[in-house]
Amino acid sequence: MYKIITILILLVVLFYMVRRALREWGQPKSEKAIPGKDVMIQDPVCKVYVAAGTAIVQEVGGKNYYFCSEDCARHFARESSR
Ligand SMILES: [Zn+2]
C-alpha cells in the first residue's frame, strides 16, 4: 500500500517538474530587451502595441523606439531623417 502512495507522490512531483520545464522552453532565451520583455510599447508608426521582448528595436536620435515590424522601423527612420 505504501508503495502505491510513494509512486503517486513521485508522479505528481514529476508532473510539476515536466510542466515547469515545458513552460521555460516556451520562452526565448534572449534577455537583451532593456524594459521588461512583457511590457507593451506602442509602435509610433502604426500605433499597435507590441511586447518589448518581440519588438524591433531601433535607435533614432539617441532614443530607442519599438516597432511591430521591420517595415515600421524603416518607415519611422525615413520619416525622422527628413
Ligand atoms: Zn507597426
PDB file of the backbone (N, CA, C, O) and the ligand in Angstrom, with CONECT records:
HET     ZN  A 101       1
ATOM      1  N   MET A   1       0.827  -1.218   0.000  1.00  0.00           N
ATOM      2  CA  MET A   1       0.000   0.000   0.000  1.00  0.00           C
ATOM      3  C   MET A   1       0.858   1.263   0.000  1.00  0.00           C
ATOM      4  O   MET A   1       0.597   2.199  -0.756  1.00  0.00           O
ATOM      5  N   TYR A   2       1.884   1.284   0.854  1.00  0.00           N
ATOM      6  CA  TYR A   2       2.757   2.458   0.905  1.00  0.00           C
ATOM      7  C   TYR A   2       3.471   2.688  -0.422  1.00  0.00           C
ATOM      8  O   TYR A   2       3.774   3.819  -0.800  1.00  0.00           O
ATOM      9  N   LYS A   3       3.728   1.585  -1.115  1.00  0.00           N
ATOM     10  CA  LYS A   3       4.405   1.685  -2.417  1.00  0.00           C
ATOM     11  C   LYS A   3       3.576   2.523  -3.388  1.00  0.00           C
ATOM     12  O   LYS A   3       4.106   3.369  -4.108  1.00  0.00           O
ATOM     13  N   ILE A   4       2.273   2.272  -3.391  1.00  0.00           N
ATOM     14  CA  ILE A   4       1.381   2.982  -4.320  1.00  0.00           C
ATOM     15  C   ILE A   4       1.387   4.479  -4.012  1.00  0.00           C
ATOM     16  O   ILE A   4       1.432   5.310  -4.918  1.00  0.00           O
ATOM     17  N   ILE A   5       1.339   4.811  -2.711  1.00  0.00           N
ATOM     18  CA  ILE A   5       1.339   6.222  -2.310  1.00  0.00           C
ATOM     19  C   ILE A   5       2.647   6.888  -2.743  1.00  0.00           C
ATOM     20  O   ILE A   5       2.641   7.999  -3.273  1.00  0.00           O
ATOM     21  N   THR A   6       3.758   6.203  -2.513  1.00  0.00           N
ATOM     22  CA  THR A   6       5.064   6.738  -2.906  1.00  0.00           C
ATOM     23  C   THR A   6       5.113   6.967  -4.412  1.00  0.00           C
ATOM     24  O   THR A   6       5.593   8.004  -4.869  1.00  0.00           O
ATOM     25  N   ILE A   7       4.625   6.016  -5.170  1.00  0.00           N
ATOM     26  CA  ILE A   7       4.628   6.153  -6.632  1.00  0.00           C
ATOM     27  C   ILE A   7       3.746   7.323  -7.057  1.00  0.00           C
ATOM     28  O   ILE A   7       4.108   8.081  -7.957  1.00  0.00           O
ATOM     29  N   LEU A   8       2.597   7.469  -6.415  1.00  0.00           N
ATOM     30  CA  LEU A   8       1.687   8.573  -6.745  1.00  0.00           C
ATOM     31  C   LEU A   8       2.349   9.923  -6.479  1.00  0.00           C
ATOM     32  O   LEU A   8       2.266  10.839  -7.297  1.00  0.00           O
ATOM     33  N   ILE A   9       3.011  10.034  -5.319  1.00  0.00           N
ATOM     34  CA  ILE A   9       3.694  11.295  -4.972  1.00  0.00           C
ATOM     35  C   ILE A   9       4.778  11.587  -5.991  1.00  0.00           C
ATOM     36  O   ILE A   9       4.922  12.720  -6.449  1.00  0.00           O
ATOM     37  N   LEU A  10       5.537  10.568  -6.343  1.00  0.00           N
ATOM     38  CA  LEU A  10       6.603  10.747  -7.340  1.00  0.00           C
ATOM     39  C   LEU A  10       6.022  11.216  -8.679  1.00  0.00           C
ATOM     40  O   LEU A  10       6.590  12.081  -9.346  1.00  0.00           O
ATOM     41  N   LEU A  11       4.893  10.637  -9.055  1.00  0.00           N
ATOM     42  CA  LEU A  11       4.253  11.021 -10.317  1.00  0.00           C
ATOM     43  C   LEU A  11       3.828  12.486 -10.293  1.00  0.00           C
ATOM     44  O   LEU A  11       4.003  13.207 -11.275  1.00  0.00           O
ATOM     45  N   VAL A  12       3.265  12.922  -9.161  1.00  0.00           N
ATOM     46  CA  VAL A  12       2.817  14.314  -9.036  1.00  0.00           C
ATOM     47  C   VAL A  12       4.011  15.254  -9.130  1.00  0.00           C
ATOM     48  O   VAL A  12       3.956  16.265  -9.830  1.00  0.00           O
ATOM     49  N   VAL A  13       5.099  14.920  -8.421  1.00  0.00           N
ATOM     50  CA  VAL A  13       6.314  15.744  -8.457  1.00  0.00           C
ATOM     51  C   VAL A  13       6.856  15.806  -9.879  1.00  0.00           C
ATOM     52  O   VAL A  13       7.230  16.870 -10.372  1.00  0.00           O
ATOM     53  N   LEU A  14       6.890  14.655 -10.522  1.00  0.00           N
ATOM     54  CA  LEU A  14       7.394  14.580 -11.899  1.00  0.00           C
ATOM     55  C   LEU A  14       6.542  15.445 -12.829  1.00  0.00           C
ATOM     56  O   LEU A  14       7.060  16.145 -13.699  1.00  0.00           O
ATOM     57  N   PHE A  15       5.227  15.378 -12.626  1.00  0.00           N
ATOM     58  CA  PHE A  15       4.301  16.147 -13.452  1.00  0.00           C
ATOM     59  C   PHE A  15       4.588  17.644 -13.344  1.00  0.00           C
ATOM     60  O   PHE A  15       4.618  18.356 -14.348  1.00  0.00           O
ATOM     61  N   TYR A  16       4.802  18.114 -12.093  1.00  0.00           N
ATOM     62  CA  TYR A  16       5.076  19.541 -11.911  1.00  0.00           C
ATOM     63  C   TYR A  16       6.422  19.928 -12.514  1.00  0.00           C
ATOM     64  O   TYR A  16       6.561  21.010 -13.086  1.00  0.00           O
ATOM     65  N   MET A  17       7.415  19.047 -12.387  1.00  0.00           N
ATOM     66  CA  MET A  17       8.735  19.340 -12.947  1.00  0.00           C
ATOM     67  C   MET A  17       8.682  19.435 -14.465  1.00  0.00           C
ATOM     68  O   MET A  17       9.277  20.330 -15.065  1.00  0.00           O
ATOM     69  N   VAL A  18       7.959  18.497 -15.078  1.00  0.00           N
ATOM     70  CA  VAL A  18       7.841  18.496 -16.541  1.00  0.00           C
ATOM     71  C   VAL A  18       7.097  19.735 -17.006  1.00  0.00           C
ATOM     72  O   VAL A  18       7.461  20.358 -18.003  1.00  0.00           O
ATOM     73  N   ARG A  19       6.043  20.088 -16.264  1.00  0.00           N
ATOM     74  CA  ARG A  19       5.250  21.255 -16.653  1.00  0.00           C
ATOM     75  C   ARG A  19       6.090  22.538 -16.579  1.00  0.00           C
ATOM     76  O   ARG A  19       5.997  23.398 -17.454  1.00  0.00           O
ATOM     77  N   ARG A  20       6.913  22.658 -15.521  1.00  0.00           N
ATOM     78  CA  ARG A  20       7.753  23.840 -15.380  1.00  0.00           C
ATOM     79  C   ARG A  20       8.809  23.887 -16.486  1.00  0.00           C
ATOM     80  O   ARG A  20       9.095  24.945 -17.047  1.00  0.00           O
ATOM     81  N   ALA A  21       9.375  22.727 -16.785  1.00  0.00           N
ATOM     82  CA  ALA A  21      10.393  22.655 -17.842  1.00  0.00           C
ATOM     83  C   ALA A  21       9.790  23.070 -19.179  1.00  0.00           C
ATOM     84  O   ALA A  21      10.413  23.799 -19.951  1.00  0.00           O
ATOM     85  N   LEU A  22       8.569  22.598 -19.447  1.00  0.00           N
ATOM     86  CA  LEU A  22       7.908  22.949 -20.703  1.00  0.00           C
ATOM     87  C   LEU A  22       7.655  24.446 -20.787  1.00  0.00           C
ATOM     88  O   LEU A  22       7.802  25.055 -21.847  1.00  0.00           O
ATOM     89  N   ARG A  23       7.271  25.035 -19.652  1.00  0.00           N
ATOM     90  CA  ARG A  23       6.997  26.471 -19.629  1.00  0.00           C
ATOM     91  C   ARG A  23       8.277  27.263 -19.910  1.00  0.00           C
ATOM     92  O   ARG A  23       8.242  28.269 -20.619  1.00  0.00           O
ATOM     93  N   GLU A  24       9.406  26.808 -19.355  1.00  0.00           N
ATOM     94  CA  GLU A  24      10.666  27.505 -19.569  1.00  0.00           C
ATOM     95  C   GLU A  24      11.141  27.390 -21.005  1.00  0.00           C
ATOM     96  O   GLU A  24      11.739  28.319 -21.547  1.00  0.00           O
ATOM     97  N   TRP A  25      10.866  26.226 -21.629  1.00  0.00           N
ATOM     98  CA  TRP A  25      11.264  26.055 -23.029  1.00  0.00           C
ATOM     99  C   TRP A  25      10.499  26.996 -23.936  1.00  0.00           C
ATOM    100  O   TRP A  25      11.012  27.454 -24.958  1.00  0.00           O
ATOM    101  N   GLY A  26       9.258  27.280 -23.547  1.00  0.00           N
ATOM    102  CA  GLY A  26       8.393  28.104 -24.393  1.00  0.00           C
ATOM    103  C   GLY A  26       8.868  29.537 -24.513  1.00  0.00           C
ATOM    104  O   GLY A  26       8.471  30.252 -25.432  1.00  0.00           O
ATOM    105  N   GLN A  27       9.738  29.971 -23.565  1.00  0.00           N
ATOM    106  CA  GLN A  27      10.190  31.356 -23.595  1.00  0.00           C
ATOM    107  C   GLN A  27      11.551  31.458 -24.268  1.00  0.00           C
ATOM    108  O   GLN A  27      12.436  30.646 -23.997  1.00  0.00           O
ATOM    109  N   PRO A  28      11.730  32.441 -25.141  1.00  0.00           N
ATOM    110  CA  PRO A  28      13.031  32.611 -25.770  1.00  0.00           C
ATOM    111  C   PRO A  28      14.093  33.006 -24.756  1.00  0.00           C
ATOM    112  O   PRO A  28      13.803  33.685 -23.770  1.00  0.00           O
ATOM    113  N   LYS A  29      15.327  32.576 -25.003  1.00  0.00           N
ATOM    114  CA  LYS A  29      16.403  32.778 -24.027  1.00  0.00           C
ATOM    115  C   LYS A  29      16.935  34.209 -24.022  1.00  0.00           C
ATOM    116  O   LYS A  29      17.538  34.636 -23.037  1.00  0.00           O
ATOM    117  N   SER A  30      16.723  34.948 -25.098  1.00  0.00           N
ATOM    118  CA  SER A  30      17.343  36.270 -25.193  1.00  0.00           C
ATOM    119  C   SER A  30      16.762  37.214 -24.148  1.00  0.00           C
ATOM    120  O   SER A  30      15.552  37.438 -24.107  1.00  0.00           O
ATOM    121  N   GLU A  31      17.617  37.757 -23.315  1.00  0.00           N
ATOM    122  CA  GLU A  31      17.186  38.681 -22.264  1.00  0.00           C
ATOM    123  C   GLU A  31      17.705  40.082 -22.587  1.00  0.00           C
ATOM    124  O   GLU A  31      17.934  40.893 -21.690  1.00  0.00           O
ATOM    125  N   LYS A  32      17.886  40.356 -23.885  1.00  0.00           N
ATOM    126  CA  LYS A  32      18.548  41.594 -24.284  1.00  0.00           C
ATOM    127  C   LYS A  32      17.662  42.828 -24.187  1.00  0.00           C
ATOM    128  O   LYS A  32      18.147  43.932 -23.937  1.00  0.00           O
ATOM    129  N   ALA A  33      16.364  42.636 -24.385  1.00  0.00           N
ATOM    130  CA  ALA A  33      15.450  43.774 -24.360  1.00  0.00           C
ATOM    131  C   ALA A  33      15.588  44.516 -23.035  1.00  0.00           C
ATOM    132  O   ALA A  33      15.586  43.901 -21.969  1.00  0.00           O
ATOM    133  N   ILE A  34      15.707  45.820 -23.107  1.00  0.00           N
ATOM    134  CA  ILE A  34      16.003  46.603 -21.902  1.00  0.00           C
ATOM    135  C   ILE A  34      14.799  46.696 -20.962  1.00  0.00           C
ATOM    136  O   ILE A  34      14.936  46.352 -19.788  1.00  0.00           O
ATOM    137  N   PRO A  35      13.616  47.148 -21.425  1.00  0.00           N
ATOM    138  CA  PRO A  35      12.478  47.106 -20.499  1.00  0.00           C
ATOM    139  C   PRO A  35      12.012  45.668 -20.327  1.00  0.00           C
ATOM    140  O   PRO A  35      12.395  44.800 -21.111  1.00  0.00           O
ATOM    141  N   GLY A  36      11.199  45.403 -19.324  1.00  0.00           N
ATOM    142  CA  GLY A  36      10.653  44.065 -19.129  1.00  0.00           C
ATOM    143  C   GLY A  36      10.094  43.559 -20.443  1.00  0.00           C
ATOM    144  O   GLY A  36       9.391  44.293 -21.137  1.00  0.00           O
ATOM    145  N   LYS A  37      10.395  42.316 -20.800  1.00  0.00           N
ATOM    146  CA  LYS A  37      10.035  41.866 -22.139  1.00  0.00           C
ATOM    147  C   LYS A  37       8.547  41.667 -22.318  1.00  0.00           C
ATOM    148  O   LYS A  37       8.080  41.457 -23.438  1.00  0.00           O
ATOM    149  N   ASP A  38       7.793  41.731 -21.231  1.00  0.00           N
ATOM    150  CA  ASP A  38       6.349  41.621 -21.344  1.00  0.00           C
ATOM    151  C   ASP A  38       5.676  42.991 -21.377  1.00  0.00           C
ATOM    152  O   ASP A  38       4.456  43.093 -21.505  1.00  0.00           O
ATOM    153  N   VAL A  39       6.488  44.041 -21.259  1.00  0.00           N
ATOM    154  CA  VAL A  39       5.939  45.392 -21.259  1.00  0.00           C
ATOM    155  C   VAL A  39       5.448  45.720 -22.666  1.00  0.00           C
ATOM    156  O   VAL A  39       6.146  45.492 -23.654  1.00  0.00           O
ATOM    157  N   MET A  40       4.234  46.258 -22.734  1.00  0.00           N
ATOM    158  CA  MET A  40       3.679  46.607 -24.034  1.00  0.00           C
ATOM    159  C   MET A  40       4.060  48.043 -24.376  1.00  0.00           C
ATOM    160  O   MET A  40       3.863  48.960 -23.579  1.00  0.00           O
ATOM    161  N   ILE A  41       4.607  48.218 -25.571  1.00  0.00           N
ATOM    162  CA  ILE A  41       5.032  49.537 -26.011  1.00  0.00           C
ATOM    163  C   ILE A  41       4.351  49.834 -27.341  1.00  0.00           C
ATOM    164  O   ILE A  41       4.187  48.957 -28.189  1.00  0.00           O
ATOM    165  N   GLN A  42       3.957  51.102 -27.499  1.00  0.00           N
ATOM    166  CA  GLN A  42       3.228  51.450 -28.716  1.00  0.00           C
ATOM    167  C   GLN A  42       4.182  51.731 -29.875  1.00  0.00           C
ATOM    168  O   GLN A  42       5.152  52.478 -29.744  1.00  0.00           O
ATOM    169  N   ASP A  43       3.882  51.125 -30.981  1.00  0.00           N
ATOM    170  CA  ASP A  43       4.599  51.374 -32.224  1.00  0.00           C
ATOM    171  C   ASP A  43       4.226  52.788 -32.684  1.00  0.00           C
ATOM    172  O   ASP A  43       3.047  53.067 -32.903  1.00  0.00           O
ATOM    173  N   PRO A  44       5.225  53.699 -32.836  1.00  0.00           N
ATOM    174  CA  PRO A  44       4.889  55.088 -33.200  1.00  0.00           C
ATOM    175  C   PRO A  44       4.380  55.230 -34.637  1.00  0.00           C
ATOM    176  O   PRO A  44       3.842  56.277 -34.997  1.00  0.00           O
ATOM    177  N   VAL A  45       4.539  54.214 -35.446  1.00  0.00           N
ATOM    178  CA  VAL A  45       4.106  54.305 -36.849  1.00  0.00           C
ATOM    179  C   VAL A  45       2.663  53.846 -37.010  1.00  0.00           C
ATOM    180  O   VAL A  45       1.820  54.613 -37.476  1.00  0.00           O
ATOM    181  N   CYS A  46       2.373  52.615 -36.635  1.00  0.00           N
ATOM    182  CA  CYS A  46       1.025  52.091 -36.882  1.00  0.00           C
ATOM    183  C   CYS A  46       0.171  52.048 -35.617  1.00  0.00           C
ATOM    184  O   CYS A  46      -0.968  51.582 -35.650  1.00  0.00           O
ATOM    185  N   LYS A  47       0.730  52.543 -34.479  1.00  0.00           N
ATOM    186  CA  LYS A  47       0.001  52.674 -33.211  1.00  0.00           C
ATOM    187  C   LYS A  47      -0.423  51.349 -32.599  1.00  0.00           C
ATOM    188  O   LYS A  47      -1.302  51.311 -31.739  1.00  0.00           O
ATOM    189  N   VAL A  48       0.191  50.281 -33.034  1.00  0.00           N
ATOM    190  CA  VAL A  48      -0.110  48.959 -32.479  1.00  0.00           C
ATOM    191  C   VAL A  48       0.771  48.755 -31.248  1.00  0.00           C
ATOM    192  O   VAL A  48       1.905  49.233 -31.212  1.00  0.00           O
ATOM    193  N   TYR A  49       0.260  48.049 -30.242  1.00  0.00           N
ATOM    194  CA  TYR A  49       1.062  47.763 -29.057  1.00  0.00           C
ATOM    195  C   TYR A  49       1.812  46.449 -29.241  1.00  0.00           C
ATOM    196  O   TYR A  49       1.233  45.424 -29.602  1.00  0.00           O
ATOM    197  N   VAL A  50       3.124  46.508 -28.982  1.00  0.00           N
ATOM    198  CA  VAL A  50       3.947  45.304 -29.127  1.00  0.00           C
ATOM    199  C   VAL A  50       4.682  45.026 -27.815  1.00  0.00           C
ATOM    200  O   VAL A  50       5.045  45.955 -27.094  1.00  0.00           O
ATOM    201  N   ALA A  51       4.899  43.745 -27.509  1.00  0.00           N
ATOM    202  CA  ALA A  51       5.690  43.370 -26.330  1.00  0.00           C
ATOM    203  C   ALA A  51       7.144  43.718 -26.600  1.00  0.00           C
ATOM    204  O   ALA A  51       7.676  43.429 -27.672  1.00  0.00           O
ATOM    205  N   ALA A  52       7.782  44.345 -25.611  1.00  0.00           N
ATOM    206  CA  ALA A  52       9.168  44.796 -25.788  1.00  0.00           C
ATOM    207  C   ALA A  52      10.079  43.637 -26.175  1.00  0.00           C
ATOM    208  O   ALA A  52      11.052  43.831 -26.904  1.00  0.00           O
ATOM    209  N   GLY A  53       9.775  42.441 -25.695  1.00  0.00           N
ATOM    210  CA  GLY A  53      10.617  41.285 -25.979  1.00  0.00           C
ATOM    211  C   GLY A  53      10.593  40.849 -27.420  1.00  0.00           C
ATOM    212  O   GLY A  53      11.553  40.247 -27.900  1.00  0.00           O
ATOM    213  N   THR A  54       9.497  41.144 -28.136  1.00  0.00           N
ATOM    214  CA  THR A  54       9.382  40.676 -29.516  1.00  0.00           C
ATOM    215  C   THR A  54       9.463  41.831 -30.505  1.00  0.00           C
ATOM    216  O   THR A  54       9.462  41.610 -31.717  1.00  0.00           O
ATOM    217  N   ALA A  55       9.534  43.065 -29.999  1.00  0.00           N
ATOM    218  CA  ALA A  55       9.521  44.220 -30.884  1.00  0.00           C
ATOM    219  C   ALA A  55      10.861  44.401 -31.597  1.00  0.00           C
ATOM    220  O   ALA A  55      11.891  43.898 -31.149  1.00  0.00           O
ATOM    221  N   ILE A  56      10.827  45.125 -32.713  1.00  0.00           N
ATOM    222  CA  ILE A  56      12.037  45.520 -33.428  1.00  0.00           C
ATOM    223  C   ILE A  56      12.509  46.818 -32.758  1.00  0.00           C
ATOM    224  O   ILE A  56      11.777  47.807 -32.733  1.00  0.00           O
ATOM    225  N   VAL A  57      13.721  46.809 -32.223  1.00  0.00           N
ATOM    226  CA  VAL A  57      14.236  47.984 -31.535  1.00  0.00           C
ATOM    227  C   VAL A  57      15.135  48.754 -32.480  1.00  0.00           C
ATOM    228  O   VAL A  57      16.018  48.187 -33.125  1.00  0.00           O
ATOM    229  N   GLN A  58      14.897  50.057 -32.553  1.00  0.00           N
ATOM    230  CA  GLN A  58      15.728  50.888 -33.409  1.00  0.00           C
ATOM    231  C   GLN A  58      16.063  52.180 -32.692  1.00  0.00           C
ATOM    232  O   GLN A  58      15.190  52.823 -32.108  1.00  0.00           O
ATOM    233  N   GLU A  59      17.337  52.558 -32.738  1.00  0.00           N
ATOM    234  CA  GLU A  59      17.750  53.791 -32.088  1.00  0.00           C
ATOM    235  C   GLU A  59      17.663  54.917 -33.097  1.00  0.00           C
ATOM    236  O   GLU A  59      18.295  54.875 -34.152  1.00  0.00           O
ATOM    237  N   VAL A  60      16.875  55.918 -32.761  1.00  0.00           N
ATOM    238  CA  VAL A  60      16.727  57.083 -33.627  1.00  0.00           C
ATOM    239  C   VAL A  60      16.997  58.308 -32.771  1.00  0.00           C
ATOM    240  O   VAL A  60      16.286  58.570 -31.801  1.00  0.00           O
ATOM    241  N   GLY A  61      18.021  59.049 -33.135  1.00  0.00           N
ATOM    242  CA  GLY A  61      18.359  60.263 -32.394  1.00  0.00           C
ATOM    243  C   GLY A  61      18.676  59.993 -30.933  1.00  0.00           C
ATOM    244  O   GLY A  61      18.291  60.773 -30.062  1.00  0.00           O
ATOM    245  N   GLY A  62      19.370  58.905 -30.655  1.00  0.00           N
ATOM    246  CA  GLY A  62      19.782  58.583 -29.293  1.00  0.00           C
ATOM    247  C   GLY A  62      18.688  57.996 -28.427  1.00  0.00           C
ATOM    248  O   GLY A  62      18.897  57.776 -27.234  1.00  0.00           O
ATOM    249  N   LYS A  63      17.511  57.733 -29.011  1.00  0.00           N
ATOM    250  CA  LYS A  63      16.402  57.180 -28.247  1.00  0.00           C
ATOM    251  C   LYS A  63      15.978  55.858 -28.869  1.00  0.00           C
ATOM    252  O   LYS A  63      15.980  55.711 -30.091  1.00  0.00           O
ATOM    253  N   ASN A  64      15.617  54.903 -28.029  1.00  0.00           N
ATOM    254  CA  ASN A  64      15.175  53.611 -28.541  1.00  0.00           C
ATOM    255  C   ASN A  64      13.682  53.641 -28.842  1.00  0.00           C
ATOM    256  O   ASN A  64      12.870  54.052 -28.013  1.00  0.00           O
ATOM    257  N   TYR A  65      13.344  53.198 -30.041  1.00  0.00           N
ATOM    258  CA  TYR A  65      11.944  53.091 -30.430  1.00  0.00           C
ATOM    259  C   TYR A  65      11.628  51.635 -30.711  1.00  0.00           C
ATOM    260  O   TYR A  65      12.492  50.875 -31.149  1.00  0.00           O
ATOM    261  N   TYR A  66      10.391  51.254 -30.458  1.00  0.00           N
ATOM    262  CA  TYR A  66       9.981  49.861 -30.629  1.00  0.00           C
ATOM    263  C   TYR A  66       8.921  49.768 -31.704  1.00  0.00           C
ATOM    264  O   TYR A  66       7.951  50.526 -31.717  1.00  0.00           O
ATOM    265  N   PHE A  67       9.127  48.818 -32.608  1.00  0.00           N
ATOM    266  CA  PHE A  67       8.221  48.672 -33.741  1.00  0.00           C
ATOM    267  C   PHE A  67       7.707  47.246 -33.856  1.00  0.00           C
ATOM    268  O   PHE A  67       8.334  46.296 -33.387  1.00  0.00           O
ATOM    269  N   CYS A  68       6.538  47.122 -34.500  1.00  0.00           N
ATOM    270  CA  CYS A  68       5.940  45.802 -34.665  1.00  0.00           C
ATOM    271  C   CYS A  68       6.644  45.028 -35.768  1.00  0.00           C
ATOM    272  O   CYS A  68       6.637  43.797 -35.768  1.00  0.00           O
ATOM    273  N   SER A  69       7.259  45.754 -36.717  1.00  0.00           N
ATOM    274  CA  SER A  69       7.887  45.069 -37.850  1.00  0.00           C
ATOM    275  C   SER A  69       9.029  45.908 -38.405  1.00  0.00           C
ATOM    276  O   SER A  69       9.162  47.091 -38.091  1.00  0.00           O
ATOM    277  N   GLU A  70       9.845  45.276 -39.233  1.00  0.00           N
ATOM    278  CA  GLU A  70      10.960  45.972 -39.889  1.00  0.00           C
ATOM    279  C   GLU A  70      10.431  47.103 -40.775  1.00  0.00           C
ATOM    280  O   GLU A  70      11.052  48.159 -40.895  1.00  0.00           O
ATOM    281  N   ASP A  71       9.287  46.864 -41.384  1.00  0.00           N
ATOM    282  CA  ASP A  71       8.694  47.874 -42.265  1.00  0.00           C
ATOM    283  C   ASP A  71       8.425  49.168 -41.505  1.00  0.00           C
ATOM    284  O   ASP A  71       8.732  50.259 -41.985  1.00  0.00           O
ATOM    285  N   CYS A  72       7.840  49.031 -40.296  1.00  0.00           N
ATOM    286  CA  CYS A  72       7.522  50.206 -39.495  1.00  0.00           C
ATOM    287  C   CYS A  72       8.811  50.904 -39.067  1.00  0.00           C
ATOM    288  O   CYS A  72       8.883  52.133 -39.082  1.00  0.00           O
ATOM    289  N   ALA A  73       9.826  50.131 -38.687  1.00  0.00           N
ATOM    290  CA  ALA A  73      11.102  50.714 -38.257  1.00  0.00           C
ATOM    291  C   ALA A  73      11.713  51.519 -39.398  1.00  0.00           C
ATOM    292  O   ALA A  73      12.206  52.628 -39.191  1.00  0.00           O
ATOM    293  N   ARG A  74      11.678  50.959 -40.591  1.00  0.00           N
ATOM    294  CA  ARG A  74      12.243  51.636 -41.766  1.00  0.00           C
ATOM    295  C   ARG A  74      11.464  52.910 -42.080  1.00  0.00           C
ATOM    296  O   ARG A  74      12.033  53.960 -42.378  1.00  0.00           O
ATOM    297  N   HIS A  75      10.149  52.778 -42.002  1.00  0.00           N
ATOM    298  CA  HIS A  75       9.283  53.918 -42.275  1.00  0.00           C
ATOM    299  C   HIS A  75       9.584  55.060 -41.311  1.00  0.00           C
ATOM    300  O   HIS A  75       9.675  56.219 -41.714  1.00  0.00           O
ATOM    301  N   PHE A  76       9.739  54.715 -40.020  1.00  0.00           N
ATOM    302  CA  PHE A  76       9.995  55.716 -38.994  1.00  0.00           C
ATOM    303  C   PHE A  76      11.346  56.384 -39.220  1.00  0.00           C
ATOM    304  O   PHE A  76      11.463  57.604 -39.102  1.00  0.00           O
ATOM    305  N   ALA A  77      12.367  55.592 -39.543  1.00  0.00           N
ATOM    306  CA  ALA A  77      13.711  56.142 -39.781  1.00  0.00           C
ATOM    307  C   ALA A  77      13.669  57.106 -40.973  1.00  0.00           C
ATOM    308  O   ALA A  77      14.310  58.157 -40.961  1.00  0.00           O
ATOM    309  N   ARG A  78      12.912  56.731 -41.987  1.00  0.00           N
ATOM    310  CA  ARG A  78      12.795  57.557 -43.178  1.00  0.00           C
ATOM    311  C   ARG A  78      12.113  58.887 -42.841  1.00  0.00           C
ATOM    312  O   ARG A  78      12.555  59.952 -43.272  1.00  0.00           O
ATOM    313  N   GLU A  79      11.029  58.802 -42.063  1.00  0.00           N
ATOM    314  CA  GLU A  79      10.258  59.994 -41.703  1.00  0.00           C
ATOM    315  C   GLU A  79      11.083  60.935 -40.827  1.00  0.00           C
ATOM    316  O   GLU A  79      11.049  62.150 -41.023  1.00  0.00           O
ATOM    317  N   SER A  80      11.836  60.374 -39.844  1.00  0.00           N
ATOM    318  CA  SER A  80      12.524  61.218 -38.884  1.00  0.00           C
ATOM    319  C   SER A  80      13.814  61.802 -39.456  1.00  0.00           C
ATOM    320  O   SER A  80      14.360  62.756 -38.901  1.00  0.00           O
ATOM    321  N   SER A  81      14.306  61.238 -40.563  1.00  0.00           N
ATOM    322  CA  SER A  81      15.556  61.770 -41.126  1.00  0.00           C
ATOM    323  C   SER A  81      15.307  62.919 -42.084  1.00  0.00           C
ATOM    324  O   SER A  81      16.242  63.488 -42.648  1.00  0.00           O
ATOM    325  N   ARG A  82      14.041  63.253 -42.263  1.00  0.00           N
ATOM    326  CA  ARG A  82      13.687  64.345 -43.168  1.00  0.00           C
ATOM    327  C   ARG A  82      14.036  65.691 -42.583  1.00  0.00           C
ATOM    328  O   ARG A  82      13.803  66.720 -43.218  1.00  0.00           O
TER     329      ARG A  82
HETATM  330 ZN    ZN A 101       3.932  48.814 -36.835  1.00  0.00          ZN2+
END
